[in-house]
Amino acid sequence: MKNFTTKIIGTAAVAAVSFGLLAFSCKANNGSANVAFAETKKTLPHTSIPSDSLSVTQALQTTFRSISSEVLPTVVEVDVTETTTVKSFNPFEGSPFDWFFGSPDGSEDKKDNQREMQQSALGSGVIVRKSGKTIYVLTNNHVAGKATTIKIKLNDGREFDGKLVGADERMDIALVSFESSDNNIAIATLGDSDNVQQGDIVLALGSPMGYFASVTQGIVSATGRSGGQIGSISDFIQTDAAINQGNSGGPLVNINGEVIGINTWIVSQSGGSQGLGFSIPINNIKTAIDQFISKGKISYGWLGVSLVEPTTDYKKDLGVDEKQTGAFAAEIFMDSPAFKGGMRAGDFITQLNGHDIKNVDQLVREVGNLKAGETAKFTVVRGKTKTELSIKIEERSQTVASDNGKLWPGFIASPLSDANRKQLKLDDKVKGVIVTNIQEKSPAAALRLQNGDVITAVNDKTITSVKEFYEALDTSKNKEIWFDVYNNGHTVTTGKYKIK
């Protein structure tokens, strides 16, 4: 085992919160970094620098100065206070003296035992729009999404009371506003993050560790990075420009001074910058700014499928070419847009509106960006047949999207690979698919299936692969479905589930 723990860090956060092992909020207090002094060295002999080399370096320095002077007036510090409720400490809990801290009958009064705590933190933001006297600042949800009070500090030192316009946890962005009659407040220019490439020179701006209006420089290390650990549906621009706690919400800009990303999180073994910083591409956010201003929230398109990133073994069992990219619809919500449009559990989605789908994350983002009422064209592989489907997208509702009672079949069918057989201690005579990831209150739960069960037949038809399982599961042909299930040397038949 490695002797270190990698930390996924949102780059701004709350004071008085302990660091966690896998993910934690980042605290940034002004001047809180440890101070080290350089040692005095003897004067070195003068070295002549070639004029042509120096002119190139000076030109680059002039460029960085120009970018900094143009962009810094648009960058702000976001100081927030959050009110959290914590349980009061009772030193006599469990002892006879506990009566004095609880209710007379010995039970605890939950309301009286709760205490509110004020926690302060800071992050960064960038001014992206102005409407009359209202100035809009873009930042991260983990910076301002739960703030009780917000203060906006401009580059020239002025401070304003801020107000949360809207926040979105799925994308980890928030929009804050403040009022000013100053017509000279600078507004950032938003670039085109689709044009960003590896090796591009970039600058990160913000208030790392509370050091106001700082600039760091680096290159784009990669694009299209996933960041599931922070719970965001965005892909990310990776950069080695130094990003630290307090940089969250600040802009990542190109050499034209255009904002191409919003700095959001870092990977670190120590809590400080190690050259692994990640920014949300600005193109992922542009429409969200309009939605925050008009509705106070982001409206996501909803397809109504549960997606799986298939492994090589999964593709083989599914009968899909190993090189085929896409997203596998392992489950589908009945009465969802996908279901109404003809998509079925077991479909392998390869294209959306004529362009290829590389993975699940891409499909989730692109479907989320579709507008309610818009008709989208999907290409799916079902068995060995390629099918084109036109599906009318609906607006995503958290209530509907979490209703597992309509999620069919309510589990993910996994292939009986050699590794799975060994784990379940199954001999080669057992054929079928393994039941995994059963959803509570789903049809699978109603049929009393358990994780680790092996389904050997659907509607009395023997199945030997994931492909055959989903072919037999076709709800357009069957209005009642039941399974033969093998477990611990016994095979039983489930009850029948009626497709409504």
Salt bridges, closest charged atoms under 4 A:
GLU39 OE1 - LYS41 NZ 3.90
GLU93 OE2 - LYS87 NZ 3.58
ASP156 OD2 - ARG158 NE 2.93
ASP161 OD1 - LYS151 NZ 2.35
ASP172 OD2 - HIS142 ND1 2.81
ASP182 OD2 - ARG158 NH2 2.93
ASP235 OD1 - ARG365 NE 3.79
ASP290 OD1 - ARG129 NH1 2.59
ASP347 OD1 - ARG382 NE 2.68
GLU366 OE1 - HIS355 NE2 2.50
GLU394 OE2 - LYS340 NZ 3.22
GLU395 OE2 - LYS297 NZ 3.83
GLU471 OE2 - LYS467 NZ 2.97
